[in-house]
Amino acid sequence: MTVEYSGRGDPARSLALLWRTSERASRKGKPELSVDRIVRAAIEVADAEGLQALSMRRVAERLGVGTMSLYTYVPGKPELFDVMLDTVYGETARPADVPGGWRGRLEQIARENWALYLRHPWLLQVAASRPVLGPNVTAKYDYELSAVDGIGLTDLEMDSVITLITGFVHGAARGAVEAAQAESQTGMSDQEWWAAHAPFLSRIVDPRRFPTASRVGQSAGEALNAAYSPEHAFEFGLQRVLDGIEALVKSRAPDTGS
């Protein structure tokens, strides 16, 4: 999977576009355009066809305008890409009241990020080392930090906890997207794949040689009805990550319950 990087455009132009400090009016006689409309069309292209299909020309085609008309509003593809990222990160819900204390708040954040990746799988191709410095990304980060503010953690630990949660979700979502793509790209479901291989495995793999793998593999397969369940991996992993964070919280502030 090709990795894309944000922040490759001109910093001044990108930040001006992200924060909408200026926006030129559409040219007389041209169809009505705006930064928001262009960005939405770009997101639709990425959702439907993947990042490899994203180009200024492809976005213009989707809008039914000439490619050059986009440059009235957007300096180029790198700056457009940054605004796409900031826009979709603005989709996560940020309710003020979430039951379950800090653990419930982190669980809600994890589920919102999980749903975001499934809606926009192309996000999984974007490197997280250089975040987009836009209003939505900033608001999302601020909200997520508030989930663990005042529970006894240092500022660095708060940042690390959010990084841990979002990093876990990123990995789990990648597995879910890859599992979904496997069926669409091979034309074979997991059940069909296993049904085709099972007769040969039963003759080749000796349970006496691999007793633990045979026992556990069979039990997991029967329970999940597959060799791998993205949903189960997400649910199980999330609770174990939260258990680890709970141990940290208790070590910092034993009496903190929320």
C-alpha positions as CSV (number, residue, x, y, z in Angstrom):
1,M,0.0,0.0,0.0
2,T,1.4,3.4,-1.1
3,V,1.9,5.8,1.8
4,E,0.9,9.5,1.2
5,Y,2.2,12.4,3.2
6,S,0.3,15.5,4.3
7,G,2.0,18.9,4.5
8,R,3.8,18.7,1.1
9,G,2.4,21.9,-0.2
10,D,3.4,25.5,0.4
11,P,3.0,26.1,4.2
12,A,1.5,29.6,3.8
13,R,-0.9,28.5,1.1
14,S,-1.9,25.3,3.0
15,L,-2.6,27.1,6.3
16,A,-4.5,29.9,4.5
17,L,-6.7,27.3,2.8
18,L,-7.1,25.2,5.9
19,W,-8.2,28.1,8.1
20,R,-10.1,29.9,5.2
21,T,-8.3,33.1,5.8
22,S,-9.0,34.0,2.2
23,E,-11.1,32.6,-0.6
24,R,-11.3,34.1,-4.1
25,A,-14.7,34.6,-5.7
26,S,-15.7,32.5,-8.7
27,R,-15.0,34.0,-12.1
28,K,-17.9,35.6,-13.8
29,G,-19.5,33.2,-16.2
30,K,-18.1,30.1,-14.5
31,P,-20.2,27.6,-12.6
32,E,-20.4,28.4,-8.9
33,L,-17.4,26.9,-7.1
34,S,-16.0,27.1,-3.6
35,V,-13.2,25.5,-1.6
36,D,-15.8,23.3,0.2
37,R,-17.4,22.0,-2.9
38,I,-14.0,21.2,-4.5
39,V,-12.9,19.4,-1.3
40,R,-16.1,17.4,-1.1
41,A,-15.7,16.3,-4.7
42,A,-12.1,15.3,-4.0
43,I,-13.2,13.2,-1.0
44,E,-15.8,11.5,-3.1
45,V,-13.2,10.6,-5.7
46,A,-10.9,9.1,-3.0
47,D,-13.8,7.2,-1.4
48,A,-14.9,5.7,-4.6
49,E,-11.7,5.2,-6.5
50,G,-8.8,5.4,-3.9
51,L,-6.0,8.0,-3.6
52,Q,-4.3,6.7,-6.7
53,A,-7.1,8.1,-8.8
54,L,-7.1,11.5,-7.1
55,S,-5.9,14.4,-9.3
56,M,-7.0,17.9,-10.0
57,R,-8.3,16.8,-13.4
58,R,-10.3,14.0,-11.9
59,V,-11.9,16.3,-9.4
60,A,-12.7,18.8,-12.1
61,E,-14.4,16.1,-14.1
62,R,-16.5,15.2,-11.2
63,L,-17.6,18.8,-10.8
64,G,-18.1,19.2,-14.5
65,V,-15.7,22.1,-14.8
66,G,-12.4,22.8,-16.4
67,T,-9.3,21.8,-14.5
68,M,-7.8,25.3,-14.5
69,S,-10.9,26.7,-12.8
70,L,-10.0,24.8,-9.6
71,Y,-6.8,26.7,-9.3
72,T,-8.9,29.9,-8.6
73,Y,-9.6,28.3,-5.2
74,V,-7.0,25.7,-4.6
75,P,-3.2,26.2,-5.2
76,G,-2.6,22.6,-6.1
77,K,-3.1,18.9,-5.2
78,P,-0.9,18.9,-2.1
79,E,-2.9,21.8,-0.5
80,L,-6.1,20.2,-1.5
81,F,-5.1,16.9,0.1
82,D,-4.4,18.7,3.4
83,V,-7.9,20.2,3.4
84,M,-9.4,16.8,2.5
85,L,-7.8,15.3,5.6
86,D,-8.9,18.1,7.8
87,T,-12.4,17.9,6.5
88,V,-13.0,14.2,7.1
89,Y,-11.4,14.4,10.6
90,G,-14.1,16.9,11.3
91,E,-16.7,14.2,10.9
92,T,-16.1,12.5,14.3
93,A,-18.8,13.1,16.9
94,R,-17.7,14.9,20.0
95,P,-20.5,14.6,22.6
96,A,-20.1,16.5,25.8
97,D,-21.4,13.8,28.1
98,V,-20.3,10.2,27.7
99,P,-21.1,7.6,30.4
100,G,-18.5,5.4,31.9
101,G,-15.9,8.0,33.0
102,W,-12.6,8.3,31.2
103,R,-12.8,4.7,30.0
104,G,-16.2,5.3,28.4
105,R,-14.9,8.5,26.8
106,L,-11.8,6.7,25.3
107,E,-14.1,3.9,24.0
108,Q,-16.3,6.4,22.3
109,I,-13.3,8.0,20.7
110,A,-12.0,4.7,19.5
111,R,-15.3,3.8,17.9
112,E,-15.6,7.1,16.2
113,N,-12.1,6.7,14.7
114,W,-12.9,3.1,13.7
115,A,-16.1,4.3,11.8
116,L,-14.1,7.1,10.2
117,Y,-11.6,4.7,8.7
118,L,-14.3,2.4,7.4
119,R,-16.0,5.3,5.7
120,H,-12.8,6.6,4.2
121,P,-10.4,3.7,3.8
122,W,-7.9,5.9,2.0
123,L,-7.0,7.5,5.3
124,L,-5.1,4.3,6.1
125,Q,-2.6,5.3,3.4
126,V,-1.8,8.6,5.0
127,A,1.3,8.8,7.3
128,A,0.5,10.0,10.7
129,S,3.9,11.5,11.5
130,R,3.1,14.9,10.2
131,P,-0.5,15.9,11.2
132,V,-2.5,18.4,9.2
133,L,-2.5,21.7,11.2
134,G,-6.1,22.6,10.4
135,P,-9.0,23.6,12.6
136,N,-10.8,20.2,12.5
137,V,-7.7,18.2,13.3
138,T,-6.9,20.6,16.1
139,A,-10.4,20.4,17.5
140,K,-10.4,16.6,17.3
141,Y,-7.1,16.4,19.2
142,D,-8.3,18.8,21.8
143,Y,-11.5,16.9,22.4
144,E,-9.7,13.5,22.6
145,L,-7.2,14.9,25.1
146,S,-10.1,16.2,27.3
147,A,-11.2,12.5,27.7
148,V,-8.2,11.9,30.0
149,D,-7.7,15.4,31.4
150,G,-7.7,15.7,35.2
151,I,-7.4,11.9,35.9
152,G,-3.8,12.1,37.3
153,L,-1.8,11.7,34.1
154,T,1.0,14.0,33.0
155,D,0.6,16.0,29.8
156,L,3.0,13.6,28.0
157,E,1.1,10.6,29.3
158,M,-2.2,12.2,28.1
159,D,-0.7,12.6,24.6
160,S,0.7,9.1,24.7
161,V,-2.7,7.6,25.7
162,I,-4.4,9.2,22.7
163,T,-1.6,8.1,20.4
164,L,-2.0,4.5,21.8
165,I,-5.8,4.5,21.2
166,T,-5.7,6.0,17.7
167,G,-2.7,3.8,16.7
168,F,-4.6,0.7,17.8
169,V,-7.7,1.7,15.9
170,H,-5.6,2.4,12.8
171,G,-4.1,-1.1,12.8
172,A,-7.4,-2.7,13.5
173,A,-9.1,-0.8,10.8
174,R,-6.4,-1.7,8.3
175,G,-7.2,-5.3,9.0
176,A,-10.9,-4.8,8.5
177,V,-10.4,-2.9,5.2
178,E,-8.0,-5.6,3.9
179,A,-10.4,-8.3,4.8
180,A,-13.2,-6.6,3.0
181,Q,-11.1,-6.0,-0.1
182,A,-9.9,-9.6,-0.1
183,E,-13.4,-10.8,-1.0
184,S,-14.1,-8.1,-3.5
185,Q,-10.7,-8.5,-5.3
186,T,-10.5,-12.3,-5.3
187,G,-14.2,-13.1,-5.8
188,M,-14.1,-15.6,-2.9
189,S,-15.5,-15.2,0.6
190,D,-13.5,-16.4,3.7
191,Q,-15.9,-19.3,4.0
192,E,-15.3,-20.3,0.4
193,W,-11.6,-19.9,0.7
194,W,-11.5,-22.2,3.8
195,A,-13.8,-24.7,2.2
196,A,-11.4,-25.0,-0.7
197,H,-8.3,-25.5,1.5
198,A,-9.8,-27.5,4.3
199,P,-9.7,-30.9,2.6
200,F,-6.0,-30.5,1.8
201,L,-5.1,-29.2,5.2
202,S,-6.8,-32.1,7.0
203,R,-4.5,-34.5,5.1
204,I,-1.3,-32.4,5.4
205,V,-1.4,-30.9,8.9
206,D,-0.9,-33.5,11.7
207,P,-2.5,-32.5,15.0
208,R,0.1,-34.6,16.8
209,R,2.8,-32.4,15.4
210,F,1.0,-29.1,15.9
211,P,-1.3,-29.8,18.9
212,T,-1.7,-26.3,20.2
213,A,-2.2,-24.7,16.8
214,S,-4.7,-27.4,15.8
215,R,-6.7,-27.0,19.0
216,V,-6.7,-23.3,19.2
217,G,-7.2,-22.8,15.5
218,Q,-10.2,-25.0,15.5
219,S,-11.8,-23.4,18.5
220,A,-11.2,-19.9,17.1
221,G,-12.6,-20.8,13.7
222,E,-15.7,-22.3,15.2
223,A,-16.3,-19.3,17.5
224,L,-15.6,-16.7,14.8
225,N,-16.9,-18.7,11.8
226,A,-13.7,-17.5,10.1
227,A,-9.9,-17.6,10.6
228,Y,-10.0,-13.9,11.3
229,S,-12.8,-11.5,12.4
230,P,-11.9,-7.8,12.2
231,E,-14.8,-6.9,14.5
232,H,-13.7,-9.3,17.2
233,A,-10.1,-8.2,16.9
234,F,-11.2,-4.6,17.4
235,E,-13.5,-5.3,20.3
236,F,-11.1,-7.6,22.1
237,G,-8.1,-5.4,21.5
238,L,-9.8,-2.2,22.5
239,Q,-10.7,-3.6,25.9
240,R,-7.2,-4.9,26.5
241,V,-5.8,-1.5,25.6
242,L,-8.2,0.2,28.0
243,D,-7.2,-2.3,30.7
244,G,-3.6,-1.3,30.3
245,I,-4.5,2.4,30.5
246,E,-6.5,1.7,33.6
247,A,-3.5,0.2,35.2
248,L,-1.5,3.3,34.4
249,V,-4.3,5.6,35.8
250,K,-4.5,3.6,39.0
251,S,-0.7,3.8,39.5
252,R,-0.8,7.6,39.1
253,A,-4.0,8.4,41.0
254,P,-5.4,5.3,42.8
255,D,-8.5,7.0,44.0
256,T,-9.5,8.5,40.6
257,G,-12.6,6.9,39.3
258,S,-13.5,9.2,36.4
